[in-house]
Amino acid sequence: MDLKEIKQIIELMTKNELSHFHLERDGMKIKLKKGMDADALCDQLSALQAAAPAPAPAPIPATAPGGPPPVAVASNEDADAPAAGEVEITSPMVGTFYTSSSPESPAFIEVGGTVKEGAVICIVEAMKVMNEIKAEQSGTVTRVIAENGTPVQYGEPLFHIRP
């Protein structure tokens, strides 16, 4: 591959608004990245979230004499955690989560359905590119966590699968 071909690839990346390009041919590899790396962006977002002060807890209202006692509210922190034996599939990128290839199409997978390793399970749209997300292993879908058409972050849980 010569410099002229590399320049053509860069022009195609710019024209099609691509941020990553990877090519392996005849024992040669070329990787091109444009803009900020997704991992670096996630590190910066994590640092910003860690620096932000946590909101103060809501005060517990005092009860009037003879009124009902205060009720303890259970925490929902582990509501998205997979049950024992389940595998969590997370978003590999920041984007918009879609359960099907188009609004008229059926969902790729549904709760109770089985999925094979390598099968497309959803789409995450990033920078107007539809990225097919594939199952990392076979199993039965026990939970769809993300909502269709909503933004997802890198590492955010999308599905739970029981192998």
C-alpha positions as CSV (number, residue, x, y, z in Angstrom):
1,M,0.0,0.0,0.0
2,D,1.4,3.4,-1.0
3,L,0.9,6.9,0.3
4,K,-1.6,7.6,-2.5
5,E,-3.9,4.8,-1.3
6,I,-3.7,5.9,2.3
7,K,-4.7,9.4,1.3
8,Q,-7.7,8.0,-0.6
9,I,-8.7,6.1,2.5
10,I,-8.5,9.3,4.6
11,E,-10.6,11.2,2.1
12,L,-13.2,8.4,2.2
13,M,-13.2,8.5,6.0
14,T,-13.8,12.3,5.9
15,K,-16.5,12.1,3.3
16,N,-18.4,9.3,5.1
17,E,-17.8,10.8,8.6
18,L,-15.9,7.6,9.8
19,S,-13.8,7.9,12.9
20,H,-12.1,4.4,12.7
21,F,-10.7,2.4,9.8
22,H,-8.9,-1.0,10.0
23,L,-7.6,-3.0,7.1
24,E,-5.5,-6.2,7.0
25,R,-4.3,-7.3,3.6
26,D,-1.4,-9.5,2.5
27,G,0.2,-9.5,5.9
28,M,0.0,-5.7,6.3
29,K,-2.2,-3.9,8.8
30,I,-3.3,-0.3,8.8
31,K,-5.4,1.3,11.5
32,L,-6.6,4.9,11.2
33,K,-8.4,6.9,13.9
34,K,-9.9,10.3,13.6
35,G,-10.9,12.5,16.6
36,M,-10.8,11.5,20.2
37,D,-10.4,7.8,21.1
38,A,-13.6,6.3,22.7
39,D,-11.6,4.9,25.6
40,A,-10.0,8.3,26.3
41,L,-13.5,9.9,26.1
42,C,-14.9,7.4,28.6
43,D,-11.9,8.0,31.0
44,Q,-12.6,11.8,30.8
45,L,-16.3,11.3,31.5
46,S,-15.5,9.0,34.5
47,A,-13.2,11.6,35.9
48,L,-15.9,14.3,35.5
49,Q,-18.5,12.2,37.2
50,A,-16.0,11.4,40.1
51,A,-15.3,15.1,40.5
52,A,-19.0,16.1,40.6
53,P,-20.4,16.3,44.2
54,A,-23.0,13.8,45.1
55,P,-26.4,15.2,45.8
56,A,-27.4,15.5,49.4
57,P,-29.9,12.8,50.6
58,A,-33.4,13.9,51.0
59,P,-34.3,14.7,54.6
60,I,-36.6,12.2,56.4
61,P,-39.8,13.9,57.2
62,A,-40.8,14.1,60.8
63,T,-44.1,12.5,61.7
64,A,-46.7,14.1,63.7
65,P,-47.6,12.5,67.1
66,G,-49.9,9.5,66.4
67,G,-49.0,9.5,62.7
68,P,-47.5,6.5,60.9
69,P,-43.9,5.7,61.5
70,P,-41.3,6.4,58.8
71,V,-40.9,3.6,56.2
72,A,-37.5,2.4,55.1
73,V,-37.1,2.4,51.3
74,A,-35.1,-0.4,49.7
75,S,-32.2,0.6,47.5
76,N,-32.4,-0.2,43.8
77,E,-28.7,-0.1,43.1
78,D,-28.4,-3.8,42.2
79,A,-31.7,-4.0,40.2
80,D,-29.7,-4.2,36.9
81,A,-27.2,-6.8,38.3
82,P,-27.4,-10.2,36.6
83,A,-28.7,-13.1,38.6
84,A,-26.4,-16.0,39.5
85,G,-25.3,-17.8,36.4
86,E,-26.4,-15.1,34.0
87,V,-24.0,-13.2,31.7
88,E,-24.4,-9.4,31.2
89,I,-24.0,-8.0,27.7
90,T,-22.9,-4.4,27.7
91,S,-22.7,-1.7,25.1
92,P,-19.3,-1.6,23.4
93,M,-19.8,2.1,22.5
94,V,-21.8,5.3,23.1
95,G,-24.8,5.6,20.9
96,T,-28.5,5.0,20.5
97,F,-29.8,1.5,21.2
98,Y,-32.2,-0.2,18.8
99,T,-33.8,-3.7,19.3
100,S,-34.5,-4.1,15.5
101,S,-33.1,-3.1,12.1
102,S,-36.1,-0.8,11.4
103,P,-39.3,0.3,13.2
104,E,-41.4,-2.2,11.2
105,S,-39.0,-5.1,11.8
106,P,-39.4,-7.5,14.8
107,A,-36.8,-7.3,17.6
108,F,-33.7,-9.3,17.1
109,I,-34.2,-11.0,20.5
110,E,-36.8,-11.1,23.2
111,V,-37.0,-12.2,26.8
112,G,-37.3,-16.0,26.8
113,G,-35.9,-16.4,23.3
114,T,-32.6,-18.2,22.6
115,V,-29.6,-16.7,20.9
116,K,-26.5,-18.2,19.4
117,E,-23.0,-16.9,19.8
118,G,-22.3,-14.4,17.0
119,A,-25.9,-13.6,16.2
120,V,-27.0,-10.0,15.9
121,I,-28.9,-9.0,19.1
122,C,-29.3,-5.2,18.7
123,I,-28.0,-2.2,16.9
124,V,-26.2,0.8,18.5
125,E,-26.2,3.9,16.2
126,A,-23.1,6.0,16.7
127,M,-22.3,9.0,14.4
128,K,-25.0,7.9,11.9
129,V,-23.4,4.5,11.6
130,M,-25.6,1.5,12.5
131,N,-23.3,-0.9,14.4
132,E,-24.6,-4.5,14.8
133,I,-23.9,-5.9,18.2
134,K,-23.5,-9.6,18.3
135,A,-24.0,-12.1,21.2
136,E,-20.8,-13.1,22.9
137,Q,-22.2,-16.5,23.8
138,S,-25.2,-18.7,23.3
139,G,-28.1,-18.8,25.8
140,T,-31.6,-17.7,26.7
141,V,-32.4,-14.1,27.1
142,T,-33.6,-13.4,30.7
143,R,-33.8,-9.6,30.5
144,V,-33.6,-6.7,28.1
145,I,-32.4,-3.7,30.1
146,A,-32.0,-0.9,27.6
147,E,-35.1,0.7,26.1
148,N,-35.5,0.9,22.3
149,G,-34.5,4.3,20.9
150,T,-32.7,5.5,24.0
151,P,-29.1,6.6,24.4
152,V,-26.6,4.1,25.9
153,Q,-23.1,4.6,27.3
154,Y,-20.0,2.5,26.9
155,G,-20.2,-0.4,29.3
156,E,-23.9,0.1,30.1
157,P,-25.8,-3.2,30.5
158,L,-28.1,-4.1,27.6
159,F,-29.1,-7.7,28.2
160,H,-28.8,-10.6,30.6
161,I,-28.4,-14.1,29.1
162,R,-28.4,-17.4,30.9
163,P,-25.9,-19.7,29.1
